[in-house]
Amino acid sequence: MDNQCWICGKKEPVMYTCRYCGKTFCSDHRLPERHGCEGLGDGTRFSSAQNAAGSSGARGRSTSGTDQIVKDFFKEATKNAAKGAAGSAFNRTKRSFYTSPSMAIIIICIFSFFLELLLGQPYYTLFQLEPGNILSRPWTLISHMFLHASLGHLFFNMLVLYFFGRILERRIGNSMFIYLYFISGVVAALGFIATTSTSYPMVGASGAIMGVFATLAILEPNLPVYVFFFPMTIKSALILFVIVDLFFMYMNISGDMIAHAAHLSGVFVGIIVGRRLKKNLKVPRGSLYRRW
C-alpha cells in the first residue's frame, strides 16, 4: 500500500505520506481535506498542526518575503527621497544665484564659514583684508566680505541681509543690487584702510550690508524695523547706527574690534546711491536701471 494511493490506488513516481494519518496518497489526494483525514475529525489536530507546521512554514515564508519587500520598498523610498531633497536643495541654491543675489551671497558666506572651520588659519589669512598688504593682495578688497570672525558675526550679518537685502533687490533689481553691494563693500574696505592706525585685519560683510541698509532707508524711510526689540523707522535706525559708529570711532574706542569706519563708508555709498535712485524713480520703471 505504500506505493499506491490509499484512496484511488493510483501509483505515481512520487507518493505522499500524510503526516497525520500516516497513509500514502497520490498528488490528487495528498491534502488532508481530499482523503478525509482523521485529523479533520476532531477539529484541532489538523488545524493546530497545520497552523503550527505547514501553515507556519508557508505563512512564515510568505510573511518573511512580505517583510523583505516592505523593507526594500521603504529603503528605496528613503533613498529616493534623500536624493530628491538633495537635488531640490541644489536646484534652489542654483536658482538663487539668478533670482535673489541676497540669498546667493548668504549661501556663499555660509559655505566660506565652513571652509574656515575646515581649513583653519591658512584659508583665513589668504582672504582677510590686511591694510599693510593690500597692494600685494588686492583680491582681499572683495574676499574679506565672505569671511566672518565667529558664528555670531555671520548670523547677525546674514540675518540683516536676508530681511533687508531681499526687500531692496525687489525694489531696485538684481543687477543694481549686486553693483551696490560690492561697491559698498570695497569702499568700506578703503575707508577702513584710510582711517586705521593698527595692523589688525578686517573681515565681514558689515560694510556692504550697511550700504544696502542705507539705500533702503533713503528709498523707504518710513519702513518699520526693530532695533533691540524697540520699534522705529528704518531712517531712525540708520541715524542711530551712524551716531554709535561715530562715537566709537572718534572716542578711539577700539576694544570692541569693530571696523566703525567701514560701516560709515558703506553708509556713505548707500546714501549716495539711494538718493540717485530715488531721483530716478520719477522716470518709467523700465528705464530706471539702464541709466546706471
C-alpha positions in Angstrom: 0.0 0.0 0.0 3.0 2.3 0.4 3.4 2.5 -3.4 -0.1 3.3 -4.3 -2.8 5.8 -3.3 -4.9 4.7 -0.3 -8.0 6.3 -2.0 -7.8 5.6 -5.7 -4.9 3.1 -5.9 -3.0 5.2 -8.4 0.7 4.8 -8.5 3.0 7.8 -9.1 6.8 8.2 -9.2 6.5 10.3 -6.1 3.9 9.3 -3.4 2.9 11.5 -0.5 2.5 10.2 3.1 0.1 12.1 5.3 1.8 13.3 8.5 -1.5 13.0 10.4 -2.8 9.6 9.5 0.4 8.0 8.1 -1.3 6.7 4.9 0.1 7.1 1.3 -1.7 9.2 -1.3 -1.3 10.4 -4.9 -0.9 14.0 -5.8 -4.7 14.4 -6.2 -5.5 13.1 -2.6 -2.4 14.2 -0.7 -4.2 17.0 1.1 -6.0 16.0 4.3 -9.2 17.5 3.0 -9.1 15.3 -0.1 -8.7 12.0 1.7 -10.9 12.6 4.7 -8.0 12.5 7.1 -8.8 11.7 10.8 -7.1 14.9 11.7 -10.1 16.8 10.4 -12.5 14.9 12.6 -11.5 16.4 16.0 -11.2 19.9 14.6 -8.0 20.6 16.5 -5.4 18.1 15.5 -5.2 19.2 11.9 -5.9 22.9 12.4 -3.4 23.3 15.2 -0.7 21.2 13.5 -1.4 22.8 10.2 -1.1 26.2 11.7 2.0 25.2 13.7 3.8 23.3 10.9 2.6 23.6 7.4 0.8 27.0 7.6 3.5 28.3 9.9 6.2 27.4 7.4 4.4 28.6 4.3 2.9 31.6 6.0 6.3 32.3 7.7 8.0 32.2 4.4 5.3 34.4 3.0 5.4 36.8 5.9 9.2 36.9 5.7 9.1 37.6 2.0 6.5 40.3 2.5 8.5 41.9 5.2 11.5 41.9 3.0 9.5 43.5 0.2 8.2 46.2 2.6 11.8 46.8 3.9 13.1 47.1 0.4 10.3 49.4 -0.6 10.9 51.8 2.3 14.7 51.6 1.8 14.3 52.6 -1.8 11.7 55.3 -1.0 14.0 56.7 1.7 17.0 56.7 -0.8 14.9 58.4 -3.5 13.6 61.0 -1.0 17.1 61.8 0.1 18.3 62.1 -3.4 15.2 64.3 -4.3 15.8 66.5 -1.3 19.5 66.9 -2.1 18.7 67.6 -5.8 15.9 70.1 -4.8 18.3 71.9 -2.4 20.9 72.1 -5.1 18.4 73.4 -7.7 17.1 76.0 -5.2 20.7 77.1 -4.5 21.4 77.3 -8.2 18.3 79.3 -8.9 19.0 81.7 -6.1 22.1 82.9 -7.9 19.8 84.2 -10.6 16.7 85.1 -8.7 18.0 86.5 -5.4 21.5 88.0 -5.1 21.0 88.3 -1.3 20.4 84.5 -1.0 23.3 83.7 -3.2 25.6 85.9 -1.0 24.2 84.3 2.1 24.9 80.8 0.7 28.5 81.7 -0.3 29.2 83.3 3.2 27.9 80.2 5.0 30.0 77.9 2.7 33.0 80.1 3.3 32.5 79.9 7.0 32.6 76.1 6.9 35.8 76.3 4.9 37.2 78.5 7.6 36.4 75.8 10.2 37.8 73.0 7.9 40.9 74.7 6.6 41.7 76.9 9.5 44.0 79.9 9.6 45.7 79.4 6.2 42.3 80.0 4.5 41.5 82.9 6.7 44.9 84.5 6.2 44.7 84.2 2.4 41.4 86.1 2.1 41.3 88.5 5.0 41.9 92.2 4.4 45.2 93.4 5.9 45.9 97.2 5.5 49.6 96.7 5.1 49.4 94.1 2.3 46.6 95.5 0.2 48.9 96.2 -2.8 50.3 92.7 -2.9 46.9 91.1 -2.2 44.3 93.3 -3.9 41.7 90.5 -4.1 41.1 90.9 -0.4 39.2 94.1 -1.1 36.4 91.7 -2.1 37.2 88.4 -0.5 37.1 89.8 3.0 33.3 90.3 2.6 32.8 86.5 2.6 34.8 85.8 5.8 33.4 86.2 9.4 35.2 86.1 12.7 32.6 84.0 14.5 29.2 82.2 14.2 27.5 85.2 15.8 29.2 87.6 13.4 28.0 85.5 10.5 24.5 85.1 11.9 23.7 88.7 12.5 25.1 89.9 9.2 23.2 87.3 7.2 20.0 88.0 9.2 20.1 91.7 8.3 21.0 90.8 4.6 18.1 88.3 4.5 15.4 90.7 5.6 16.6 94.0 4.1 18.6 92.8 1.1 15.6 90.9 -0.3 13.4 93.9 0.0 15.9 96.1 -1.7 16.7 93.8 -4.6 13.0 93.6 -5.4 12.9 97.4 -5.4 16.0 98.2 -7.5 16.6 95.0 -9.4 19.3 92.2 -9.1 22.0 93.9 -11.2 21.7 97.2 -9.4 21.7 95.4 -6.0 24.9 93.5 -6.9 26.6 96.7 -8.0 25.6 98.5 -4.8 26.6 95.6 -2.5 30.1 95.2 -3.9 30.8 98.9 -4.3 29.7 99.5 -0.7 32.0 96.6 0.4 35.0 97.9 -1.5 34.6 101.5 -0.3 34.1 100.3 3.2 37.4 98.4 3.0 39.2 101.5 1.6 37.6 103.6 4.4 39.0 101.2 7.0 42.5 101.3 5.4 42.5 105.1 5.3 41.5 105.6 8.9 43.0 102.7 10.8 46.3 103.1 12.7 46.6 99.4 13.5 47.6 96.4 11.6 44.6 94.4 12.6 42.9 92.6 9.6 39.3 93.2 8.7 36.7 90.6 7.7 33.0 90.6 7.3 30.2 91.8 5.1 29.1 94.6 7.5 30.3 97.5 5.3 28.5 96.2 2.3 25.3 95.4 4.3 25.3 98.9 5.7 25.3 100.2 2.2 22.3 98.1 1.5 20.6 99.3 4.7 21.3 102.9 4.0 20.0 102.7 0.4 16.8 101.1 1.6 16.5 103.8 4.3 16.6 106.5 1.6 14.1 104.8 -0.6 11.7 103.7 2.1 12.4 106.0 5.1 9.3 105.0 7.0 9.8 101.3 6.8 9.2 99.9 10.3 12.1 98.0 11.9 13.0 96.7 15.4 16.3 97.6 17.0 16.9 95.6 20.1 13.1 95.0 20.2 12.3 98.7 20.1 10.2 99.7 17.1 11.3 102.6 14.9 11.5 103.6 11.3 14.5 102.4 9.2 15.6 106.0 8.8 15.7 106.5 12.6 17.6 103.2 12.9 20.2 104.3 10.4 20.7 107.6 12.2 21.2 105.7 15.4 23.8 103.4 13.9 25.7 106.3 12.4 25.8 108.1 15.8 27.0 105.0 17.5 29.8 104.4 14.9 30.9 108.0 15.1 31.0 107.9 18.9 33.1 104.8 19.0 35.3 105.9 16.1 36.2 109.4 17.4 36.4 108.4 21.0 39.1 105.9 19.7 37.4 103.0 21.5 38.8 100.0 19.6 38.2 97.3 22.2 35.1 96.1 20.5 37.1 95.1 17.5 34.5 96.6 15.1 35.5 98.5 12.0 33.3 101.5 12.5 35.0 103.4 9.7 34.0 100.6 7.3 30.4 100.9 8.5 30.3 104.6 7.9 31.9 104.3 4.5 29.3 101.7 3.5 26.5 104.1 4.7 28.0 106.9 2.7 27.8 104.8 -0.5 24.3 103.7 0.3 23.1 107.3 0.8 24.6 108.4 -2.5 23.2 105.5 -4.4 19.8 105.8 -2.7 19.4 109.5 -3.4 20.2 109.0 -7.1 17.8 106.0 -7.3 15.1 108.0 -5.6 15.5 110.8 -8.1 15.3 108.4 -11.0 12.0 106.9 -9.6 10.3 109.7 -11.5 11.1 108.1 -14.8 9.3 105.0 -16.1 10.4 101.9 -14.1 11.6 100.0 -17.2 14.3 102.7 -17.8 15.2 103.2 -14.2 18.3 101.0 -14.1 19.6 101.2 -17.6 20.9 104.7 -16.8 23.4 103.2 -14.4 
